[in-house]
Each structure stands twice: as C-alpha cells, then as structure tokens.
Amino acid sequence: MLDSDQRVKYAKELRDRDGYPKVPPSLVNPTSPATDTKQNLAPWRTLPPEALPNKMGLCASKPHTSDATFHSSNSSTTSASTSSPARPSTSVFEYRTAELSQANENGICVGLTAEWLLNRNNSASARMNALIPGSERHASAAVRQQQYQDLKDLLRSEGAGSSQADLQAQNTVLQEAGLAPSGKEKKHKFGEPSSFSRMLDKITEDGSTHLLSLYFAQGGAHTIATTASNGMSTLFDPNYGEFTVGSREMASLFQSLTNRYRNPNGQHLSTVTTQRLY
C-alpha cells in the first residue's frame, strides 16, 4: 500500500503529466482497502459492461490435480451463464514448460507479470523460482499490485473513466518498474474469429513482448504476458507458470488456457486487450 507521501508524489506526477485535476485531500490518507478476496469480488458483480475491474487475479485457477479431473468435469455444468461449451483441445498443461504454484493466491497478477517481464532474460526455472511466495520478487510483486490498485482508485476518484484509469495506473506501475509499455491498448473479442486471429498475429510476431488483460463474462479480470522469438512463443500466466509453443500453435495454447478457466473454474473469457512493450 502506498503511504501518504507516495500518494501525493504519484498524484502530482499524474496531474503534471496528464492534466488530471488535483487529488482531493480526503484521498491523501484513505481508509485501507479490503484485502479479503470475497470482499473485493462483490463489487465486480454490479459493474456496468463498460467498466473494468481491477486486475487482481480473482479468477485465480483451481490447482492442477490431473488431466482426468479436468476432462471429466467437461460433462458437468459450471455456470448458468455459459455462452458456449468448451471446445475440445489439448490439456493446457501439456504445453507447460515451467510451473509456478500458489504464487497468485492473493491476486497479484499485475505485480507478478511485471516481475516476470523484468526477469525474462534468465532461464525459465530461474524465473519461476524468483516468483515463489517468500521470495524478494514475490514481495515486490505484492507492492506493485497495491500501487496499481491505489492509483486506479485515485484516478477514478478524480473523474477518469474506468478504461483510462486502468491503463494509466497499470502503465505507471510498469514504468516505475523500468518497463516501457507502448501506452496503446487494442481490444479483441474472444468470440470473433477475425479479431482473435489479428490478436494472435500480433502477439506471435518475432521480437515482440505483449501484456494481455483477460476480461471474463462473470466480471473478473486477469493479467498475463507473452514473448515471441525465432518462431517460438512463450505465455506467462501467474496462476500456472510458463507455456512455450511454436508460434503457429499459439491459437491451440490460448484455446486450451481459456478452456481451463472455463472448466473447472467457471470463468468465461469475453474480451482480451493487448499492449506491446518495448
């Protein structure tokens, strides 16, 4: 959580850079936000369609036990709001090349993704070991997540729209971490093949790195990242770890991942936003 001096610093920087109005005095020492997952989840259920929930990883997946459990659950009903049945695909865990377990239990996907991006030049095992609970990078991820939430709340209170506040807060945290987001997001509808195909073309482009925000029909949101090089693409999901495939296989990997969120987790992907990092 940001202390009062840090809040004033961020508020001034945002105001000077982007022309936002001054932060109200009441926000300098606000009440600490609820940290309980169930408390944070409740407001999401009433958000209007255009509003963006905080990317807290509240779609955190059930742990992987066995593929038998995953496939057998396809016959059960996971949600009355399911827009379409899960498409047959390879189990997502067959694509996994490095496992990350229990790191995102408290919903710090923005922070974990930022730390992974900062460490992406190391080996896969080193990247995962650096993010396990109790590590320095895991603690840093929790701090970055709180900064993101505090900044978004601050900008919303100053009159910024939900999408604008979300992007500004996220990118401020990324920039503070030493990353270079493009500042431009592209929105893709998961149920539209042409839109999904354009997204895949972008995120599998050799030499590219992208931040992806997943928005679910139930109101949750989640952050992941991708990198592509020499015809291979790696996807990092804070709930699971790393997945690496030939870039032409990214469509299958992404479908398998969304199937996993749908069943057994009851989260149905509706929209993905992408932003390139340099």
MARTI-947319 format. One line per field, with one value per residue: x, y, z of N, C-alpha, C in turn; residue number from 1; residue in three letters. Coordinates in steps of 0.05 Angstrom, whole numbers. Each point is the difference from the previous one (the first is absolute). Layout:
REM residues N
nx <- (X | ...)
ny <- (Y | ...)
nz <- (Z | ...)
cax <- (X | ...)
cay <- (Y | ...)
caz <- (Z | ...)
cx <- (X | ...)
cy <- (Y | ...)
cz <- (Z | ...)
resi <- (NUM | ...)
resn <- (ala | ...)
END
This chain:
REM residues 278
nx <- (17 | -7 | 22 | -6 | 26 | -2 | -23 | 10 | 22 | -14 | -15 | 22 | 13 | -21 | -4 | 26 | 1 | -23 | 5 | 2 | -24 | 2 | 16 | -25 | -1 | -25 | 13 | 10 | -19 | -5 | -24 | 13 | 6 | -23 | 11 | -24 | 6 | -16 | 12 | 24 | -9 | -12 | 16 | 16 | -17 | 3 | 24 | -4 | -10 | -1 | -7 | 24 | -2 | 9 | 24 | -16 | -4 | -23 | 10 | 15 | 15 | -17 | 14 | 21 | -19 | -17 | 10 | -1 | 8 | 19 | 6 | -1 | 11 | 8 | -8 | 11 | -21 | 17 | -17 | -20 | 21 | 6 | 17 | 19 | -3 | 15 | 17 | -1 | 19 | 26 | 5 | -6 | -1 | -8 | -7 | -5 | 18 | -14 | -2 | -22 | 5 | -25 | 14 | -23 | 3 | 16 | 0 | 25 | -18 | -9 | 4 | -11 | -18 | -1 | 0 | -18 | -12 | 4 | -8 | -12 | 23 | -10 | 9 | -16 | 18 | 19 | -14 | -6 | 24 | 4 | -21 | 13 | -22 | 5 | 0 | 23 | 0 | -7 | 17 | 18 | -8 | -1 | 24 | 9 | -11 | 9 | 23 | -3 | -9 | 19 | 16 | -10 | -1 | 25 | 7 | -12 | 11 | 20 | -16 | 22 | -5 | -15 | -3 | -4 | -15 | -12 | -1 | -9 | -16 | -9 | -1 | -11 | -13 | -7 | -6 | -13 | -9 | 0 | -26 | -4 | -24 | -13 | -18 | 0 | -25 | -1 | -25 | -2 | -20 | -1 | -25 | 16 | -1 | -10 | -14 | -7 | -4 | -11 | -12 | -5 | -6 | -11 | -11 | -2 | -1 | 20 | 12 | -25 | -8 | -20 | -15 | -13 | -22 | -7 | -22 | -12 | -18 | 12 | 17 | 15 | 24 | 18 | 25 | 8 | 21 | 9 | 18 | 12 | 13 | 12 | -24 | 8 | -21 | 4 | -18 | -1 | -10 | -4 | -23 | 16 | 11 | 19 | -8 | 13 | -6 | 0 | 7 | 2 | 10 | 5 | -13 | 13 | 23 | -6 | -9 | 22 | 13 | -14 | 4 | 25 | -1 | -10 | 16 | 4 | 11 | -17 | 23 | -17 | 21 | -1 | 20 | 18 | 14 | 13 | 24 | 14 | 21 | 16)
ny <- (-24 | 20 | 12 | 19 | -1 | -27 | 1 | 18 | -15 | -23 | 11 | 11 | -24 | -13 | 18 | 2 | -26 | -6 | 21 | -21 | 4 | 18 | -14 | -8 | 18 | -8 | 2 | 21 | -3 | -15 | -11 | -17 | -7 | -13 | -18 | -5 | -22 | -11 | 17 | -4 | -24 | 7 | 22 | -20 | -12 | 25 | -5 | 24 | -8 | 27 | -7 | 7 | -25 | 3 | 0 | -13 | -12 | 13 | -2 | 3 | -16 | -20 | -11 | -5 | -18 | -2 | -8 | -22 | 15 | 11 | -23 | -14 | 23 | -7 | -22 | 14 | 11 | 19 | 10 | 12 | 17 | -26 | 14 | -18 | -25 | -12 | 11 | -23 | -5 | 3 | -16 | 23 | -19 | -10 | 26 | -6 | 20 | 15 | -14 | 15 | -8 | 7 | 10 | -7 | -14 | 21 | -9 | -6 | -5 | 25 | -2 | -24 | 10 | 22 | -15 | -15 | 22 | 9 | -25 | 9 | 13 | -7 | -22 | -18 | -18 | 17 | 4 | -26 | -8 | 21 | -14 | -20 | -6 | 23 | 0 | 12 | -13 | -21 | 8 | 4 | -24 | -7 | 13 | -10 | -22 | 5 | 6 | -21 | -14 | 9 | -3 | -23 | -6 | 9 | -11 | -22 | 5 | 3 | -20 | -14 | -6 | -22 | -1 | 26 | -2 | -21 | 11 | 23 | -12 | -18 | 19 | 15 | -22 | -6 | 25 | 0 | -23 | 20 | -6 | -6 | 3 | -8 | -5 | -19 | -3 | -25 | 3 | -25 | -6 | -15 | 7 | 19 | -20 | 19 | 9 | -24 | -4 | 25 | -6 | -24 | 13 | 17 | -17 | -11 | 25 | -10 | -3 | -9 | 18 | -14 | 19 | -21 | 13 | -20 | 4 | -8 | -16 | -13 | 16 | -22 | 6 | -3 | 0 | -3 | -14 | 9 | -18 | 10 | -22 | 4 | 9 | 7 | -7 | 18 | -14 | 21 | -18 | 21 | -10 | -3 | 21 | -13 | 8 | -18 | 13 | -15 | 23 | -19 | -8 | 26 | -3 | -22 | 12 | 22 | -16 | -15 | 23 | 10 | -24 | 2 | 25 | -10 | -20 | -1 | 22 | -6 | 6 | 17 | -4 | 26 | 13 | 6 | 14 | 11 | 0 | 11 | -14 | 21)
nz <- (0 | -14 | 11 | 18 | 7 | -3 | 14 | 16 | 1 | 1 | 18 | 10 | -1 | 8 | 19 | 6 | -1 | 12 | 16 | 17 | 12 | 19 | 15 | 6 | 20 | -4 | -23 | 14 | 19 | -21 | 3 | 14 | -26 | -5 | 15 | 12 | -12 | 18 | 17 | -11 | 1 | 23 | 1 | -8 | 16 | 10 | -10 | -12 | -24 | 0 | 24 | 9 | 9 | 25 | -11 | 17 | -24 | 4 | -25 | 22 | -15 | -2 | 19 | -15 | -1 | -19 | -23 | 14 | 21 | -15 | -13 | 23 | 8 | -25 | 12 | 19 | 12 | -11 | -18 | 11 | 2 | -1 | -15 | 4 | -9 | 17 | -16 | -14 | 17 | -6 | 21 | 12 | 18 | -23 | 1 | 26 | 2 | 16 | 23 | 5 | 24 | 3 | -21 | -14 | 22 | 4 | -25 | -7 | -19 | 4 | 27 | 0 | -17 | 15 | 21 | -12 | -9 | 24 | 3 | -23 | 5 | 23 | 11 | -11 | 8 | -9 | -21 | -1 | 5 | -16 | -8 | 11 | 15 | 11 | -27 | -6 | -23 | 15 | 19 | -19 | -9 | 25 | 3 | -23 | 8 | 24 | -12 | -16 | 20 | 15 | -20 | -6 | 26 | 2 | -23 | 9 | 23 | -18 | -8 | 1 | -25 | 2 | -26 | 1 | 22 | -11 | -25 | 10 | 18 | -18 | -19 | 19 | 9 | -25 | -4 | 24 | -12 | -19 | -3 | -25 | 12 | -21 | 19 | -18 | 6 | -9 | -7 | 10 | -16 | 22 | -1 | -8 | -18 | -15 | 21 | 6 | -26 | -1 | 22 | -10 | -22 | 17 | 17 | -24 | -4 | -15 | 24 | 1 | 17 | 11 | 10 | 10 | -3 | 16 | -14 | 22 | -11 | 19 | -13 | -1 | 8 | -19 | 8 | -25 | -9 | -23 | -9 | -21 | -7 | -24 | -5 | 24 | 14 | 20 | 14 | 15 | 16 | 16 | -11 | -21 | -11 | -13 | -24 | -13 | -23 | -23 | -12 | -19 | 23 | -1 | -22 | -3 | 6 | -13 | -19 | 3 | 1 | -20 | -11 | 9 | -9 | -22 | -2 | 26 | -10 | -20 | -13 | -12 | -15 | 2 | 13 | -18 | 17 | -21 | 11 | -20 | 8 | 4)
cax <- (-17 | 15 | -4 | -10 | 20 | 1 | -25 | 3 | 20 | -13 | -22 | 12 | 12 | -22 | -13 | 18 | 5 | -24 | -21 | -22 | -4 | 13 | -11 | -14 | 14 | -9 | 14 | 28 | 1 | -24 | -3 | 14 | -19 | -4 | 19 | -12 | -8 | -29 | -9 | 8 | -14 | -28 | -7 | 3 | -25 | -18 | 12 | -12 | 17 | 23 | 19 | 21 | 7 | 28 | 13 | 10 | 3 | -22 | -8 | 21 | -10 | 3 | 26 | -1 | 3 | 5 | -16 | -25 | -19 | -7 | -17 | -25 | -17 | -12 | -27 | -16 | -7 | 15 | -12 | -25 | 4 | 19 | -9 | 5 | 14 | 29 | 8 | 20 | 27 | 20 | 2 | 19 | 25 | 18 | 16 | 15 | 29 | 10 | -23 | 0 | -21 | -10 | 11 | -20 | -23 | -11 | -9 | 20 | 8 | 14 | 26 | 15 | 7 | 21 | 25 | 8 | 10 | 26 | 18 | -4 | 25 | 11 | -12 | -27 | 0 | 8 | -23 | -21 | 11 | 0 | -27 | -14 | -7 | 23 | 23 | 1 | -16 | -28 | -7 | -1 | -25 | -23 | 1 | -8 | -29 | -14 | 3 | -19 | -27 | -2 | 1 | -25 | -21 | 5 | -7 | -29 | -11 | 5 | -17 | 8 | -17 | 10 | 21 | 22 | 13 | 13 | 24 | 20 | 11 | 17 | 24 | 16 | 14 | 20 | 22 | 15 | 16 | 20 | -10 | -8 | -25 | -5 | -20 | -24 | -12 | -18 | -21 | -7 | -23 | 8 | -19 | 1 | 24 | 18 | 13 | 19 | 22 | 18 | 15 | 20 | 21 | 16 | 15 | 20 | 20 | 27 | 12 | -20 | -8 | -27 | -16 | -27 | -20 | -23 | -25 | -18 | -28 | -10 | 9 | 27 | 21 | 26 | 22 | 20 | 18 | 11 | 23 | 4 | 27 | 9 | -21 | -11 | -15 | -4 | -21 | 2 | -24 | 7 | -13 | 10 | 28 | 7 | -7 | 16 | -9 | 5 | -19 | -24 | -16 | -11 | -30 | -8 | 7 | -19 | -26 | 2 | 1 | -27 | -16 | 6 | -14 | -29 | -7 | -20 | 0 | -24 | 6 | -4 | 14 | -16 | 16 | 28 | 14 | 29 | 17 | 28 | 21 | 25)
cay <- (24 | 25 | 18 | 26 | 15 | -12 | 7 | 28 | 0 | -11 | 18 | 23 | -9 | -5 | 25 | 16 | -14 | -5 | 20 | -7 | 20 | -6 | -21 | 10 | -4 | -25 | -24 | -1 | -20 | -15 | -25 | -23 | -16 | -27 | -19 | -26 | -6 | 0 | 28 | 13 | -12 | 8 | 23 | -7 | -12 | 21 | 19 | 2 | -13 | 15 | 4 | -21 | -7 | -1 | -25 | -11 | -29 | -13 | -24 | -20 | -26 | -23 | -13 | -23 | -25 | -20 | 5 | -15 | 17 | 22 | -9 | -10 | 22 | 12 | -9 | 13 | 28 | 17 | 26 | 4 | 21 | -9 | 9 | -21 | -22 | -1 | -13 | -21 | 9 | -12 | 11 | 22 | -8 | -13 | 21 | 14 | -6 | 8 | 3 | 20 | -9 | 15 | 28 | 21 | -6 | 25 | 17 | 21 | -7 | 22 | 1 | -23 | 2 | 20 | -12 | -20 | 15 | 11 | -22 | -19 | -8 | -23 | -26 | -4 | -9 | 23 | 19 | -11 | 0 | 27 | 10 | -16 | 14 | 3 | 11 | 29 | 9 | -3 | 23 | 24 | -2 | 8 | 29 | 11 | -4 | 20 | 26 | 0 | 4 | 27 | 20 | -2 | 11 | 29 | 11 | -2 | 20 | 27 | 3 | -16 | -23 | -25 | -10 | 19 | -3 | -26 | 1 | 19 | -11 | -22 | 8 | 14 | -20 | -13 | 19 | 2 | -24 | 1 | -11 | 20 | -6 | 18 | 20 | -4 | -27 | -8 | -17 | -22 | -17 | -28 | -16 | 8 | -12 | 19 | 16 | -18 | -5 | 23 | 0 | -20 | 9 | 21 | -9 | -20 | 13 | -4 | 23 | 16 | -6 | 12 | -3 | -6 | 1 | -18 | 8 | -22 | 6 | 1 | 25 | -1 | 8 | -14 | 10 | -19 | 12 | -17 | 9 | -17 | 2 | -23 | -18 | -12 | 19 | -8 | 14 | -1 | 4 | -2 | -22 | -26 | 0 | 6 | -18 | 7 | -15 | 13 | 22 | -9 | -15 | 18 | -1 | -24 | 5 | 19 | -13 | -18 | 16 | 10 | -23 | -6 | 20 | -5 | -25 | 0 | 25 | 16 | 27 | -1 | 23 | 16 | 20 | 1 | 24 | -5 | 24 | -7 | 12 | 3)
caz <- (0 | -1 | 23 | -8 | -17 | -26 | -14 | -10 | -21 | -23 | -9 | -13 | -25 | -19 | -7 | -17 | -26 | -15 | 3 | 18 | 21 | 25 | 16 | 22 | 25 | 14 | -11 | 8 | 20 | -2 | 15 | -14 | -15 | 9 | -13 | -2 | -28 | -3 | 2 | -25 | -23 | -1 | -18 | -28 | -10 | -8 | -18 | -27 | -20 | -9 | 22 | 1 | 28 | 6 | -9 | 25 | 0 | 15 | -16 | 6 | -7 | 18 | -6 | -18 | 13 | -21 | -25 | 2 | 14 | -18 | -22 | 10 | 8 | -23 | -2 | 20 | -5 | 18 | 3 | -15 | -19 | -21 | -27 | -19 | 13 | -4 | -25 | 5 | -5 | 16 | 27 | 1 | 14 | -18 | -12 | 20 | 1 | 27 | 18 | 22 | 18 | 23 | 2 | -5 | 17 | 10 | -22 | -6 | -27 | -12 | 11 | -8 | -28 | -2 | 10 | -20 | -23 | 8 | 4 | -22 | -13 | 15 | -8 | 9 | 28 | 17 | 0 | 18 | 27 | 9 | 5 | 20 | 24 | 18 | -14 | -2 | -22 | 7 | 17 | -17 | -16 | 17 | 3 | -26 | -2 | 17 | -13 | -22 | 11 | 12 | -22 | -15 | 17 | 1 | -25 | -2 | 18 | -12 | -23 | -24 | -7 | 10 | -18 | 1 | 26 | 1 | -16 | 11 | 24 | -7 | -13 | 19 | 15 | -17 | -5 | 25 | 2 | -20 | -25 | -19 | -14 | -23 | 7 | -17 | 2 | -20 | 12 | -17 | 10 | -2 | -16 | -28 | -11 | -13 | 21 | 14 | -19 | -1 | 25 | -1 | -19 | 13 | 23 | -9 | -18 | 11 | 13 | 14 | 27 | 4 | 24 | -7 | 22 | -5 | 14 | 0 | 0 | 27 | 12 | 8 | -19 | 6 | -17 | -8 | -19 | -21 | -15 | -24 | -12 | -17 | -6 | 24 | 17 | 28 | 14 | 29 | 15 | 29 | 14 | -9 | -8 | -28 | -22 | -24 | -24 | -25 | -2 | -14 | 19 | 21 | 0 | 15 | 28 | 11 | 3 | 23 | 24 | 5 | 8 | 28 | 17 | -1 | 14 | 21 | 16 | -4 | -11 | -29 | -12 | -20 | -13 | 6 | -10 | -3 | -1 | -5 | 16 | -14)
cx <- (17 | -5 | -8 | 19 | 1 | -25 | 1 | 19 | -13 | -22 | 11 | 12 | -22 | -13 | 17 | 3 | -25 | -23 | -23 | -2 | 15 | -14 | -15 | 15 | -8 | 14 | 29 | 4 | -26 | -1 | 13 | -21 | -2 | 19 | -12 | -11 | -30 | -11 | 5 | -16 | -29 | -7 | 1 | -26 | -19 | 12 | -15 | 19 | 25 | 21 | 20 | 7 | 30 | 11 | 14 | 4 | -22 | -12 | 20 | -10 | 3 | 26 | -4 | 5 | 5 | -17 | -26 | -21 | -10 | -20 | -27 | -19 | -14 | -30 | -18 | -5 | 15 | -12 | -25 | 4 | 19 | -11 | 4 | 15 | 30 | 7 | 21 | 28 | 19 | 0 | 22 | 26 | 19 | 18 | 19 | 29 | 12 | -24 | 5 | -24 | -6 | 10 | -22 | -25 | -13 | -7 | 19 | 11 | 15 | 29 | 18 | 8 | 22 | 27 | 10 | 13 | 28 | 22 | 1 | 25 | 13 | -14 | -28 | -1 | 7 | -23 | -21 | 10 | 0 | -27 | -15 | -5 | 24 | 25 | -1 | -18 | -30 | -10 | -2 | -25 | -24 | -1 | -9 | -30 | -16 | 3 | -19 | -28 | -4 | -1 | -26 | -23 | 3 | -10 | -31 | -14 | 3 | -16 | 9 | -18 | 14 | 23 | 24 | 16 | 16 | 26 | 22 | 13 | 19 | 26 | 19 | 17 | 21 | 24 | 18 | 19 | 23 | -8 | -10 | -25 | -5 | -20 | -26 | -9 | -18 | -19 | -9 | -23 | 8 | -18 | 0 | 26 | 19 | 15 | 21 | 24 | 19 | 16 | 23 | 23 | 18 | 17 | 20 | 21 | 27 | 10 | -19 | -5 | -26 | -10 | -28 | -18 | -24 | -24 | -21 | -29 | -11 | 9 | 28 | 20 | 26 | 21 | 20 | 19 | 10 | 26 | 3 | 28 | 6 | -22 | -12 | -13 | -2 | -22 | 4 | -27 | 7 | -13 | 12 | 30 | 4 | -9 | 15 | -8 | 12 | -21 | -26 | -19 | -13 | -30 | -9 | 6 | -20 | -27 | 0 | 0 | -28 | -19 | 5 | -13 | -30 | -7 | 26 | -4 | -24 | 4 | 0 | 11 | -18 | 17 | 29 | 11 | 30 | 15 | 28 | 18 | 26 | 24)
cy <- (25 | 15 | 27 | 15 | -11 | 7 | 29 | 1 | -10 | 19 | 24 | -7 | -4 | 26 | 16 | -12 | -1 | 19 | -7 | 21 | -9 | -22 | 12 | -6 | -26 | -25 | -2 | -22 | -16 | -24 | -22 | -17 | -28 | -19 | -27 | -4 | 2 | 28 | 14 | -10 | 11 | 23 | -6 | -9 | 21 | 21 | 0 | -12 | 15 | 3 | -23 | -5 | 1 | -28 | -13 | -30 | -15 | -23 | -22 | -28 | -21 | -14 | -24 | -26 | -23 | 7 | -16 | 16 | 22 | -9 | -10 | 22 | 14 | -7 | 14 | 29 | 17 | 26 | 2 | 20 | -8 | 7 | -22 | -22 | 1 | -16 | -21 | 11 | -16 | 13 | 21 | -8 | -15 | 20 | 13 | -9 | 8 | 6 | 21 | -7 | 19 | 28 | 21 | -4 | 26 | 20 | 22 | -4 | 23 | 2 | -24 | 1 | 21 | -12 | -21 | 14 | 11 | -22 | -19 | -9 | -24 | -26 | -3 | -8 | 22 | 20 | -10 | 1 | 27 | 10 | -16 | 17 | 0 | 12 | 31 | 10 | -4 | 22 | 25 | 0 | 9 | 30 | 13 | -3 | 20 | 28 | 3 | 5 | 28 | 22 | 0 | 13 | 31 | 14 | 0 | 22 | 28 | 3 | -15 | -23 | -26 | -10 | 18 | -3 | -27 | 0 | 18 | -12 | -23 | 9 | 16 | -19 | -14 | 19 | 4 | -24 | -1 | -13 | 23 | -8 | 21 | 21 | -4 | -29 | -6 | -21 | -21 | -16 | -29 | -17 | 7 | -10 | 20 | 17 | -17 | -6 | 23 | 2 | -20 | 8 | 20 | -12 | -22 | 12 | -1 | 26 | 17 | -10 | 15 | -6 | -5 | 2 | -16 | 10 | -22 | 9 | 3 | 25 | 1 | 9 | -13 | 10 | -22 | 15 | -20 | 12 | -19 | 5 | -25 | -21 | -14 | 22 | -12 | 17 | -4 | 6 | -4 | -22 | -27 | -1 | 6 | -22 | 8 | -18 | 13 | 21 | -8 | -16 | 17 | -1 | -24 | 3 | 19 | -12 | -19 | 15 | 10 | -22 | -6 | 21 | -5 | -24 | -14 | 27 | 18 | 28 | -2 | 25 | 14 | 19 | -1 | 27 | -6 | 27 | -9 | 14 | 0 | -2)
cz <- (0 | 26 | -10 | -18 | -28 | -16 | -11 | -23 | -26 | -11 | -15 | -27 | -21 | -9 | -19 | -28 | -17 | 4 | 17 | 21 | 25 | 16 | 24 | 26 | 14 | -10 | 8 | 21 | 0 | 18 | -15 | -14 | 12 | -15 | -3 | -28 | -4 | 2 | -26 | -24 | -2 | -18 | -29 | -12 | -11 | -19 | -26 | -20 | -7 | 22 | 1 | 29 | 3 | -8 | 24 | -1 | 15 | -16 | 6 | -3 | 22 | -7 | -18 | 16 | -20 | -24 | 1 | 13 | -19 | -21 | 10 | 7 | -24 | -2 | 20 | -7 | 20 | 4 | -17 | -22 | -23 | -28 | -20 | 15 | -5 | -25 | 7 | -6 | 18 | 28 | 0 | 13 | -17 | -14 | 21 | 1 | 27 | 17 | 21 | 18 | 23 | 3 | -1 | 18 | 11 | -22 | -6 | -28 | -15 | 9 | -8 | -29 | -5 | 8 | -20 | -24 | 6 | 0 | -24 | -14 | 14 | -10 | 11 | 29 | 19 | 2 | 20 | 29 | 12 | 9 | 22 | 25 | 20 | -12 | -1 | -23 | 5 | 18 | -16 | -17 | 16 | 3 | -26 | -4 | 16 | -12 | -23 | 10 | 11 | -21 | -16 | 16 | 1 | -26 | -5 | 17 | -11 | -26 | -24 | -5 | 9 | -18 | 1 | 26 | 2 | -15 | 12 | 25 | -6 | -12 | 18 | 16 | -17 | -6 | 25 | 3 | -20 | -27 | -18 | -16 | -22 | 7 | -16 | 3 | -23 | 12 | -20 | 13 | -4 | -18 | -30 | -13 | -13 | 20 | 15 | -17 | -1 | 26 | 0 | -18 | 14 | 22 | -7 | -19 | 13 | 12 | 17 | 29 | 5 | 28 | -8 | 25 | -9 | 16 | -4 | 3 | 29 | 15 | 10 | -21 | 9 | -20 | -5 | -20 | -20 | -11 | -24 | -12 | -15 | -4 | 24 | 17 | 28 | 12 | 30 | 13 | 30 | 15 | -6 | -5 | -29 | -18 | -25 | -23 | -24 | -4 | -14 | 18 | 21 | 1 | 17 | 30 | 12 | 4 | 24 | 26 | 7 | 8 | 29 | 19 | 0 | 17 | 10 | 15 | -4 | -9 | -30 | -14 | -20 | -16 | 8 | -11 | 0 | -1 | -3 | 19 | -16 | 18)
resi <- (1 | 2 | 3 | 4 | 5 | 6 | 7 | 8 | 9 | 10 | 11 | 12 | 13 | 14 | 15 | 16 | 17 | 18 | 19 | 20 | 21 | 22 | 23 | 24 | 25 | 26 | 27 | 28 | 29 | 30 | 31 | 32 | 33 | 34 | 35 | 36 | 37 | 38 | 39 | 40 | 41 | 42 | 43 | 44 | 45 | 46 | 47 | 48 | 49 | 50 | 51 | 52 | 53 | 54 | 55 | 56 | 57 | 58 | 59 | 60 | 61 | 62 | 63 | 64 | 65 | 66 | 67 | 68 | 69 | 70 | 71 | 72 | 73 | 74 | 75 | 76 | 77 | 78 | 79 | 80 | 81 | 82 | 83 | 84 | 85 | 86 | 87 | 88 | 89 | 90 | 91 | 92 | 93 | 94 | 95 | 96 | 97 | 98 | 99 | 100 | 101 | 102 | 103 | 104 | 105 | 106 | 107 | 108 | 109 | 110 | 111 | 112 | 113 | 114 | 115 | 116 | 117 | 118 | 119 | 120 | 121 | 122 | 123 | 124 | 125 | 126 | 127 | 128 | 129 | 130 | 131 | 132 | 133 | 134 | 135 | 136 | 137 | 138 | 139 | 140 | 141 | 142 | 143 | 144 | 145 | 146 | 147 | 148 | 149 | 150 | 151 | 152 | 153 | 154 | 155 | 156 | 157 | 158 | 159 | 160 | 161 | 162 | 163 | 164 | 165 | 166 | 167 | 168 | 169 | 170 | 171 | 172 | 173 | 174 | 175 | 176 | 177 | 178 | 179 | 180 | 181 | 182 | 183 | 184 | 185 | 186 | 187 | 188 | 189 | 190 | 191 | 192 | 193 | 194 | 195 | 196 | 197 | 198 | 199 | 200 | 201 | 202 | 203 | 204 | 205 | 206 | 207 | 208 | 209 | 210 | 211 | 212 | 213 | 214 | 215 | 216 | 217 | 218 | 219 | 220 | 221 | 222 | 223 | 224 | 225 | 226 | 227 | 228 | 229 | 230 | 231 | 232 | 233 | 234 | 235 | 236 | 237 | 238 | 239 | 240 | 241 | 242 | 243 | 244 | 245 | 246 | 247 | 248 | 249 | 250 | 251 | 252 | 253 | 254 | 255 | 256 | 257 | 258 | 259 | 260 | 261 | 262 | 263 | 264 | 265 | 266 | 267 | 268 | 269 | 270 | 271 | 272 | 273 | 274 | 275 | 276 | 277 | 278)
resn <- (met | leu | asp | ser | asp | gln | arg | val | lys | tyr | ala | lys | glu | leu | arg | asp | arg | asp | gly | tyr | pro | lys | val | pro | pro | ser | leu | val | asn | pro | thr | ser | pro | ala | thr | asp | thr | lys | gln | asn | leu | ala | pro | trp | arg | thr | leu | pro | pro | glu | ala | leu | pro | asn | lys | met | gly | leu | cys | ala | ser | lys | pro | his | thr | ser | asp | ala | thr | phe | his | ser | ser | asn | ser | ser | thr | thr | ser | ala | ser | thr | ser | ser | pro | ala | arg | pro | ser | thr | ser | val | phe | glu | tyr | arg | thr | ala | glu | leu | ser | gln | ala | asn | glu | asn | gly | ile | cys | val | gly | leu | thr | ala | glu | trp | leu | leu | asn | arg | asn | asn | ser | ala | ser | ala | arg | met | asn | ala | leu | ile | pro | gly | ser | glu | arg | his | ala | ser | ala | ala | val | arg | gln | gln | gln | tyr | gln | asp | leu | lys | asp | leu | leu | arg | ser | glu | gly | ala | gly | ser | ser | gln | ala | asp | leu | gln | ala | gln | asn | thr | val | leu | gln | glu | ala | gly | leu | ala | pro | ser | gly | lys | glu | lys | lys | his | lys | phe | gly | glu | pro | ser | ser | phe | ser | arg | met | leu | asp | lys | ile | thr | glu | asp | gly | ser | thr | his | leu | leu | ser | leu | tyr | phe | ala | gln | gly | gly | ala | his | thr | ile | ala | thr | thr | ala | ser | asn | gly | met | ser | thr | leu | phe | asp | pro | asn | tyr | gly | glu | phe | thr | val | gly | ser | arg | glu | met | ala | ser | leu | phe | gln | ser | leu | thr | asn | arg | tyr | arg | asn | pro | asn | gly | gln | his | leu | ser | thr | val | thr | thr | gln | arg | leu | tyr)
END
